[in-house]
């Protein structure tokens, strides 16, 4: 994760992988699957600016979309 942050010059935290408490806090935990497949962009005030809740493991937003959202936060 640090290599990704360094390579992209990202100055904010990235939270990878399963984190049930965080998923529950943001309302994206799926009890049927017992995990969440979601991509969230949260601004520095804690407001969710982008949310993609996946239907399955392959259903993810592409990097270009996430970068576009991040650039819009500047």
GROMACS elastic network, one bead per residue, 0.5 to 0.9 nm:
[ bonds ]
;  ai    aj funct       b0    kb
    1     4     6  0.51966   500
    1     5     6  0.63276   500
    1     6     6  0.86668   500
    1    14     6  0.73250   500
    1    15     6  0.85385   500
    1    16     6  0.76301   500
    2     5     6  0.50296   500
    2     6     6  0.60339   500
    2     7     6  0.84533   500
    2    14     6  0.88373   500
    3     6     6  0.50557   500
    3     7     6  0.59107   500
    3     8     6  0.84510   500
    4     7     6  0.51406   500
    4     8     6  0.60832   500
    4     9     6  0.81808   500
    4    10     6  0.80693   500
    5     8     6  0.53655   500
    5     9     6  0.56619   500
    5    11     6  0.72423   500
    5    12     6  0.81808   500
    5    13     6  0.82659   500
    5    14     6  0.78238   500
    6    10     6  0.64563   500
    6    11     6  0.85347   500
    7    10     6  0.78568   500
   10    13     6  0.79805   500
   10    14     6  0.88315   500
   12    44     6  0.86864   500
   15    18     6  0.87654   500
   15    19     6  0.82953   500
   16    19     6  0.80382   500
   18    22     6  0.87194   500
   18    23     6  0.81194   500
   18    35     6  0.70270   500
   18    36     6  0.72386   500
   18    37     6  0.84334   500
   19    22     6  0.54779   500
   19    23     6  0.61531   500
   19    24     6  0.86580   500
   19    35     6  0.82588   500
   19    36     6  0.83513   500
   20    23     6  0.50020   500
   20    24     6  0.60289   500
   20    25     6  0.84861   500
   20    29     6  0.67687   500
   20    34     6  0.85357   500
   20    35     6  0.66049   500
   20    36     6  0.74906   500
   21    24     6  0.50741   500
   21    25     6  0.60431   500
   21    26     6  0.86790   500
   21    29     6  0.84636   500
   22    26     6  0.62907   500
   22    27     6  0.85061   500
   22    28     6  0.86666   500
   22    29     6  0.84552   500
   23    26     6  0.53018   500
   23    27     6  0.60346   500
   23    28     6  0.51248   500
   23    30     6  0.85723   500
   23    35     6  0.79816   500
   23    36     6  0.63757   500
   23    37     6  0.89101   500
   23    38     6  0.82585   500
   24    28     6  0.60365   500
   24    29     6  0.50370   500
   24    30     6  0.85043   500
   24    36     6  0.86833   500
   25    28     6  0.78850   500
   25    29     6  0.83993   500
   26    29     6  0.78901   500
   26    40     6  0.88914   500
   26    48     6  0.86892   500
   27    30     6  0.85790   500
   28    35     6  0.86782   500
   28    36     6  0.59490   500
   28    37     6  0.77358   500
   28    38     6  0.67595   500
   28    53     6  0.68701   500
   29    32     6  0.89846   500
   29    33     6  0.85192   500
   29    34     6  0.73530   500
   29    35     6  0.56705   500
   29    37     6  0.79112   500
   29    38     6  0.85917   500
   30    33     6  0.55491   500
   30    34     6  0.57779   500
   30    35     6  0.55127   500
   30    36     6  0.54306   500
   30    37     6  0.82648   500
   31    35     6  0.66129   500
   31    36     6  0.83445   500
   32    35     6  0.80196   500
   33    36     6  0.74487   500
   36    53     6  0.79195   500
   36    54     6  0.82055   500
   37    52     6  0.84922   500
   37    53     6  0.61053   500
   37    54     6  0.53591   500
   37    55     6  0.77128   500
   37    56     6  0.71398   500
   37    57     6  0.68277   500
   37    59     6  0.84767   500
   37    60     6  0.82826   500
   38    51     6  0.71594   500
   38    52     6  0.55038   500
   38    54     6  0.56654   500
   38    60     6  0.77176   500
   39    50     6  0.77421   500
   39    51     6  0.58006   500
   39    52     6  0.51748   500
   39    53     6  0.66016   500
   39    54     6  0.80924   500
   39    60     6  0.74841   500
   39    61     6  0.75715   500
   39    66     6  0.86589   500
   40    48     6  0.67649   500
   40    49     6  0.75513   500
   40    50     6  0.54889   500
   40    52     6  0.65195   500
   40    53     6  0.84447   500
   40    66     6  0.89776   500
   41    47     6  0.84646   500
   41    48     6  0.58361   500
   41    49     6  0.55325   500
   41    51     6  0.66287   500
   41    66     6  0.78849   500
   41    69     6  0.77243   500
   41    70     6  0.74330   500
   42    45     6  0.78018   500
   42    46     6  0.55867   500
   42    47     6  0.53984   500
   42    49     6  0.56280   500
   42    50     6  0.71566   500
   42    51     6  0.88115   500
   43    46     6  0.53550   500
   43    47     6  0.54184   500
   43    48     6  0.64020   500
   43    49     6  0.65241   500
   43    70     6  0.88643   500
   43    73     6  0.72091   500
   44    47     6  0.74443   500
   48    51     6  0.69587   500
   49    69     6  0.77114   500
   49    70     6  0.88875   500
   49    73     6  0.83813   500
   50    66     6  0.81893   500
   50    69     6  0.70279   500
   52    59     6  0.89486   500
   52    60     6  0.74307   500
   52    61     6  0.70822   500
   53    56     6  0.89630   500
   53    59     6  0.83822   500
   53    60     6  0.81925   500
   54    57     6  0.70476   500
   54    58     6  0.79045   500
   54    59     6  0.50818   500
   54    60     6  0.61966   500
   54    61     6  0.86909   500
   55    58     6  0.80978   500
   55    59     6  0.59823   500
   55    60     6  0.87826   500
   56    59     6  0.54036   500
   56    60     6  0.83509   500
   57    60     6  0.73169   500
   61    64     6  0.82120   500
   61    65     6  0.64027   500
   61    66     6  0.69622   500
   62    65     6  0.55538   500
   62    66     6  0.67372   500
   62    67     6  0.88895   500
   63    66     6  0.51794   500
   63    67     6  0.60697   500
   63    68     6  0.84984   500
   64    67     6  0.51220   500
   64    68     6  0.60703   500
   64    69     6  0.87066   500
   65    68     6  0.50604   500
   65    69     6  0.63714   500
   65    70     6  0.87188   500
   66    69     6  0.51347   500
   66    70     6  0.62068   500
   66    71     6  0.86455   500
   67    71     6  0.60557   500
   67    72     6  0.85424   500
   68    71     6  0.52043   500
   68    72     6  0.63395   500
   69    72     6  0.51209   500
   69    73     6  0.67856   500
   70    73     6  0.53347   500
   70    74     6  0.74084   500
   71    74     6  0.57440   500
